[in-house]
Amino acid sequence: MAQVEEEEIKGGELLFCGTTAWDAMGRRRTSPEENLVSPTRLRPLMGVNIRFVASGCVSCHCVALDVEGRCYTWGRNEACCILRDSSVMGIKFSEIGRQLFQTCPSSLLFFSFFLVSVKVDNFNTWHKVVGAGTGRSHSVVVTEEGLSLAFGWNKHGQLGSGSAKNVLGLVFSHAIDEFESSPVRCLVSEVKTAVCGGDFTVWLTSTEGSSILTAGLPQYGQLGHGSDNEYNTKDSSVRLAYEAQPRPRAIASLAGETIVKVACGTNHTVAVDKNGHVYTWGFGGYGRLGHREQKDEWAPRIVDVFMRHNVLPPNAVVSAGSANSSCTAGGGQLYMWGKIKNSGDDWMYPKPLMDLSGWNLRCMDSGNSHHFVGADSSCISWGHAQSGELGYGPNGQKSSAVPKKVDILEGMHVISVACGLGHSLVVVDRTNIDDRLEQLEVHDGKAAVEVSEVPDSSPAMAENPPKRGSVKKSQNSSKRKKAESSSESEDEENSEDDSDEMLNGHARGGKSSGRGRGKNTGKRGSGRGRGRPPSETKSAQSGGKGSGKRGRPRKS
């Protein structure tokens, strides 16, 4: 979560958009009833002064902090990454959390809201939480005293507790004893910030000579220690594994620098030192490291674009998505690099995003394949979306290749933003907008349970699979229609295979004009696209142009 420090002292109303089917996120296509396509108030948090929100580009859970230092977590909890255990390690439910937990249906057992406070070292003082980060299945919080605690999946040592959990059996998709159900102390001190990647964690501290420490999975060099710790599982086996690093370790090559900002993608890291220089390392696919090549970097490497007269200012915003990176440089200009769109070439080095030139960006975050920005008195979003996470509303476009205002939030002051795998969080200042907040929809957290699972393809297509010849014919027809359609419609719909590749960081296509986007095999049946009935496809094509405003968002 990229955030300007001055904004963190304020509190506001939390709004949510995206899917509420936490169990389905990233696993199947969600139904419209499970998605909140407009920014929506969450009933358990109405009136609570939220000042900071966190989620990750591969996270299926959320963390929110209020001005009193209390921590609220909700989402998928298969690895205890949202602290459901209230009986050990000083975890205490608030009255709000207790009421919610008791009234939630049993099927919402791992998808509920609650609040926790953390007590450590057997002291009677309850510590205020001032920072947080989320990974794929783990969470890390920072207290006012500079302590860091973590909970959730710990197979790769990403909690930084000094040990990785052993495999004893399976619960859900994780192994028994691979996760911590209550907070454990991270072996770092004087912590200022904690940020999580997919399966690793980065801490910034005020300790001289070790301002940045990392722990977790080193597979692509994302820990920055010059190695991926690869080894053969057996002498006679070709199966490879990666040695976990459970103890936080300072990055030696940055010992002489003071790192002040950091952001993590699924398997890469972006850091900024006090002089405004940018360093990146980890997985290099799609050019997300900004070095004009796709090579993995096992140690921090400076990005040459941000040197000399183009260093980052102290109030710069830094963000990292699954397959891209971004930051604001001189004059507040936003630069991006990596996989920016689902079609077209990748940006192999930082380039200015001219659509947002002249805007004063205060906060930004990137999800799996979408982005949210708080700028001036507007909220702007763009990217590829499937669950309404851009917040354009039921009559708005589903995805957008270019930045576009979230109309319902126009004129509101955005304090903090966060993006997850299929959802977005926005905190807005309540000053002078109480009447507008009253007009927003309210979600009580139960809708996702009442909806039955929806298969990825339509029932008609599943019951009557087409013959091989008809599949080929419909594919050719689909190709002709696609060639005639505008580039806008190409950006709005893309296969889920592409999202999976970006999520896991395994696809290394060259310039992305086709490569690394998944294979167009027509495996969904008739070749019409995404399982739409013929009438809906036809209407979508006829109304594709002119629906929604395009181009650079204008200031009010």
Secondary structure, DSSP 8 states (H G I E B T S, - for coil): -EE-GGGGG--BEEEEEEE--TTTTTTS---GGGEEEEEEEEGGGTT--EEEEE--TT-SEEEEEETTS-EEEEE--TTSTT----SSTT----HHHHHHHHHS-GGGTTS--EEE-B--TT-S--B-EEEEEE-SSEEEEEETTS-EEEEEE-TTSTT-SS-------EETTEETTSEEEEEEE-S--SEEEEEE-SSEEEEEES-TT-SEEEEE--TTSTT-SS---EEESSTT---EEE--EEEEEE-GGGTTS-EEEEEE-SSEEEEEETTS-EEEEE--GGGTT-SSS---EEEEEE-TTSSTT----TT--EEE-SSEEEEE-GGG-EEEEE--SSSS--EEEEEE-GGGTT--EEEEEE-SSEEEEEETTEEEEEE--SSSTT---TTS-S-EEEEEE-GGGTT--EEEEEE-SSEEEEEE--TT-HHHHHTS-EE-S-HHHHS----SS-HHHHHS---HHHHHHHHHHHHHHHHHS-HHHHHH---HHHHHHHHHT----SSTTTTTS-----TTSSSSSSS--HHHHHHHHHT-TTSS--SS----
